């Protein structure tokens, strides 16, 4: 069985506020699954999302054509 994380656990893991995790998940910018009114996250999907932070598709909040491709922003 895959390891599931709660919103609070992902917040702690990524060291960002819960409100940011909720917003990113709701906007489908962070891989997550809604179960009823609760969010659940597969640890492997979150880790892969973090690892792919250097690619254009995973650069959340980066301005297109900014030329600064090594920056990673959650906001």
N, CA, C and O of each residue as an XYZ file, in Angstrom:
300
protein
N       0.839     -1.185      0.000
C       0.000      0.000      0.000
C       0.883      1.248      0.000
O       1.904      1.304      0.685
N       0.470      2.237     -0.777
C       1.240      3.476     -0.854
C       1.039      4.295      0.413
O      -0.027      4.279      1.030
N       2.088      5.003      0.778
C       2.073      5.838      1.978
C       1.293      7.122      1.693
O       1.697      7.925      0.852
N       0.180      7.311      2.396
C      -0.638      8.507      2.230
C      -0.297      9.537      3.298
O      -0.056      9.194      4.456
N      -0.280     10.795      2.896
C      -0.005     11.904      3.808
C      -1.229     12.806      3.893
O      -1.975     12.953      2.925
N      -1.423     13.401      5.051
C      -2.481     14.399      5.214
C      -1.953     15.756      4.774
O      -0.760     15.924      4.522
N      -2.851     16.707      4.687
C      -2.466     18.070      4.335
C      -1.439     18.604      5.344
O      -0.462     19.247      4.960
N      -1.664     18.338      6.614
C      -0.732     18.797      7.651
C       0.645     18.166      7.495
O       1.660     18.838      7.681
N       0.688     16.884      7.155
C       1.971     16.199      6.982
C       2.725     16.743      5.773
O       3.946     16.893      5.825
N       2.015     17.039      4.684
C       2.666     17.618      3.507
C       3.168     19.021      3.833
O       4.251     19.415      3.399
N       2.381     19.771      4.597
C       2.794     21.104      5.020
C       4.108     21.044      5.806
O       5.017     21.842      5.577
N       4.191     20.107      6.713
C       5.415     19.931      7.508
C       6.569     19.464      6.622
O       7.684     19.972      6.736
N       6.307     18.508      5.747
C       7.327     17.950      4.852
C       7.925     19.026      3.948
O       9.142     19.087      3.772
N       7.063     19.876      3.374
C       7.535     20.921      2.460
C       7.895     22.225      3.166
O       8.461     23.135      2.561
N       7.559     22.303      4.460
C       7.855     23.485      5.275
C       7.203     24.745      4.718
O       7.828     25.800      4.607
N       5.920     24.599      4.369
C       5.117     25.725      3.916
C       3.779     25.684      4.656
O       3.384     24.632      5.159
N       3.082     26.814      4.726
C       1.802     26.846      5.452
C       0.755     25.918      4.832
O       0.780     25.637      3.634
N      -0.154     25.455      5.671
C      -1.244     24.597      5.208
C      -2.062     25.287      4.127
O      -2.516     24.643      3.180
N      -2.250     26.582      4.264
C      -3.050     27.314      3.273
C      -2.412     27.243      1.885
O      -3.125     27.206      0.882
N      -1.095     27.224      1.816
C      -0.397     27.120      0.536
C      -0.596     25.737     -0.066
O      -0.824     25.610     -1.269
N      -0.511     24.700      0.763
C      -0.722     23.330      0.286
C      -2.145     23.188     -0.249
O      -2.354     22.627     -1.324
N      -3.116     23.695      0.497
C      -4.515     23.626      0.067
C      -4.706     24.333     -1.275
O      -5.361     23.805     -2.174
N      -4.138     25.513     -1.400
C      -4.277     26.291     -2.640
C      -3.649     25.561     -3.820
O      -4.269     25.452     -4.878
N      -2.433     25.062     -3.655
C      -1.752     24.354     -4.740
C      -2.491     23.084     -5.136
O      -2.586     22.767     -6.322
N      -3.012     22.361     -4.162
C      -3.757     21.133     -4.448
C      -5.067     21.464     -5.163
O      -5.432     20.804     -6.136
N      -5.760     22.472     -4.685
C      -7.035     22.872     -5.285
C      -6.843     23.316     -6.740
O      -7.688     23.046     -7.593
N      -5.733     23.993     -7.013
C      -5.420     24.461     -8.367
C      -4.765     23.372     -9.222
O      -4.416     23.614    -10.377
N      -4.601     22.182     -8.657
C      -3.980     21.035     -9.335
C      -2.530     21.305     -9.729
O      -2.035     20.764    -10.718
N      -1.862     22.137     -8.957
C      -0.437     22.417     -9.172
C       0.423     21.523     -8.291
O       1.638     21.448     -8.473
N      -0.208     20.844     -7.333
C       0.441     19.885     -6.441
C      -0.379     18.606     -6.529
O      -1.604     18.662     -6.416
N       0.266     17.444     -6.729
C      -0.517     16.211     -6.866
C      -1.193     15.827     -5.555
O      -0.534     15.618     -4.536
N      -2.509     15.740     -5.599
C      -3.274     15.376     -4.416
C      -4.597     14.772     -4.808
O      -5.019     14.868     -5.961
N      -5.256     14.147     -3.845
C      -6.525     13.474     -4.079
C      -7.498     13.897     -2.997
O      -7.179     13.845     -1.809
N      -8.675     14.312     -3.404
C      -9.679     14.722     -2.447
C     -10.544     13.518     -2.110
O     -11.106     12.888     -3.006
N     -10.654     13.194     -0.832
C     -11.477     12.104     -0.342
C     -12.540     12.734      0.536
O     -12.280     13.108      1.679
N     -13.741     12.848     -0.012
C     -14.777     13.589      0.694
C     -14.364     15.048      0.747
O     -14.158     15.680     -0.289
N     -14.244     15.584      1.958
C     -13.777     16.965      2.080
C     -12.322     17.056      2.542
O     -11.837     18.139      2.871
N     -11.636     15.925      2.564
C     -10.251     15.872      3.032
C      -9.290     15.613      1.885
O      -9.604     14.866      0.958
N      -8.116     16.233      1.952
C      -7.074     16.009      0.965
C      -6.129     14.926      1.461
O      -5.793     14.877      2.644
N      -5.704     14.060      0.550
C      -4.685     13.053      0.827
C      -3.661     13.112     -0.296
O      -3.990     13.406     -1.445
N      -2.421     12.828      0.058
C      -1.309     12.944     -0.876
C      -0.475     11.670     -0.806
O      -0.192     11.166      0.281
N      -0.085     11.152     -1.964
C       0.779      9.974     -2.024
C       2.213     10.469     -1.891
O       2.671     11.307     -2.668
N       2.917      9.936     -0.888
C       4.289     10.398     -0.598
C       5.171     10.365     -1.844
O       5.911     11.315     -2.100
N       5.101      9.293     -2.613
C       5.943      9.169     -3.800
C       5.631     10.266     -4.826
O       6.541     10.765     -5.488
N       4.362     10.645     -4.963
C       3.984     11.704     -5.901
C       4.520     13.063     -5.437
O       4.973     13.866     -6.253
N       4.468     13.313     -4.139
C       4.986     14.572     -3.592
C       6.502     14.628     -3.766
O       7.047     15.657     -4.165
N       7.181     13.520     -3.469
C       8.635     13.490     -3.628
C       9.032     13.674     -5.091
O      10.010     14.362     -5.383
N       8.285     13.067     -6.012
C       8.573     13.234     -7.446
C       8.319     14.678     -7.871
O       9.061     15.222     -8.689
N       7.282     15.299     -7.326
C       6.969     16.694     -7.635
C       8.122     17.604     -7.190
O       8.506     18.527     -7.909
N       8.662     17.337     -6.011
C       9.789     18.129     -5.507
C      11.019     17.896     -6.385
O      11.717     18.849     -6.731
N      11.288     16.648     -6.746
C      12.449     16.319     -7.574
C      12.360     16.967     -8.953
O      13.385     17.330     -9.529
N      11.158     17.115     -9.484
C      11.002     17.676    -10.826
C      10.903     19.195    -10.802
O      10.511     19.802    -11.799
N      11.247     19.809     -9.699
C      11.116     21.260     -9.541
C      11.930     22.040    -10.566
O      11.632     23.209    -10.811
N      12.930     21.442    -11.162
C      13.756     22.151    -12.126
C      13.181     22.173    -13.531
O      13.725     22.845    -14.407
N      12.083     21.445    -13.765
C      11.492     21.435    -15.100
C      10.461     22.540    -15.226
O       9.915     22.995    -14.221
N      10.191     22.972    -16.434
C       9.240     24.061    -16.674
C       7.848     23.736    -16.149
O       7.196     24.608    -15.573
N       7.371     22.494    -16.333
C       6.023     22.129    -15.904
C       5.863     22.174    -14.393
O       4.767     22.445    -13.902
N       6.922     21.916    -13.650
C       6.802     21.844    -12.201
C       7.191     23.140    -11.506
O       7.085     23.239    -10.284
N       7.639     24.130    -12.262
C       8.058     25.378    -11.636
C       6.845     26.217    -11.297
O       6.411     27.057    -12.085
N       6.316     25.983    -10.138
C       5.120     26.670     -9.682
C       5.453     28.116     -9.378
O       6.385     28.405     -8.628
N       4.693     29.015     -9.959
C       4.872     30.425     -9.666
C       6.007     31.101    -10.411
O       6.219     32.302    -10.244
N       6.743     30.361    -11.230
C       7.843     30.981    -11.975
C       7.284     31.697    -13.191
O       6.389     31.191    -13.869
N       7.811     32.857    -13.455
C       7.356     33.630    -14.615
C       7.927     33.007    -15.879
O       9.104     32.652    -15.925
N       7.103     32.875    -16.891
C       7.556     32.312    -18.162
C       8.599     33.239    -18.766
O       8.415     34.454    -18.828
N       9.700     32.638    -19.209
C      10.746     33.408    -19.862
C      11.549     34.273    -18.907
O      12.225     35.205    -19.343
N      11.491     33.987    -17.629
C      12.223     34.813    -16.671
C      13.724     34.603    -16.752
O      14.506     35.433    -16.287
N      14.122     33.472    -17.354
C      15.544     33.195    -17.478
C      16.149     32.639    -16.210
O      17.310     32.230    -16.222
N      15.423     32.608    -15.137
C      15.924     32.093    -13.867
C      15.307     30.727    -13.623
O      14.376     30.599    -12.828
N      15.813     29.711    -14.295
C      15.216     28.373    -14.262
C      15.619     27.552    -13.040
O      15.055     26.479    -12.826
N      16.560     28.010    -12.243
C      16.981     27.217    -11.096
C      16.258     27.612     -9.814
O      16.563     27.076     -8.749
N      15.316     28.529     -9.893
C      14.554     28.967     -8.720
C      13.294     28.137     -8.576
O      12.691     27.749     -9.577
N      12.892     27.860     -7.360
C      11.675     27.098     -7.091
C      10.854     27.870     -6.094
O      11.322     28.198     -5.003
N       9.623     28.159     -6.475
C       8.754     28.937     -5.617
C       7.419     28.263     -5.472
O       6.853     27.806     -6.465
N       6.896     28.186     -4.263
C       5.588     27.601     -4.036
C       4.493     28.638     -4.123
O       3.317     28.277     -4.144
N       4.834     29.910     -4.174
C       3.795     30.957     -4.218
C       3.757     31.624     -5.549
O       2.947     32.525     -5.765
